[in-house]
């Protein structure tokens, strides 16, 4: 399976305590591909690389066991959210217009 995580910037995550990192590590341990993007990268893309629909520039992660140097990013490419088996929005507050807009885009991706 391919999992998309919509997250805060990677450098802001604390691998030793962040549940998002734990979820990504567990997904990878079970053989799933882990991809990430930030909330502000999600957009409706018409005719763009990756096809029409809601998408973003996603980075595939390879997660390591260390809490200091905990990931590698071997690949980045444009993908539609509808291509993923699951999309998890793991974004810290605030609950603002950007967050609400993201939920609208996620609803559209679900319809796709």
KAKA-V974930 format. One line per field, one symbol per residue. ss: DSSP state (h for helix, s for strand, l for the rest). A space follows every 10 residues. Layout:
ss: ???
This chain:
ss: lssssssllh hhllllllhh hhhhhhhhhl llsssssshh hlssslllll llssssssss ssslllllll ssssssssss hhhllsssss llllllhhhh hhhhhhhhhh hl
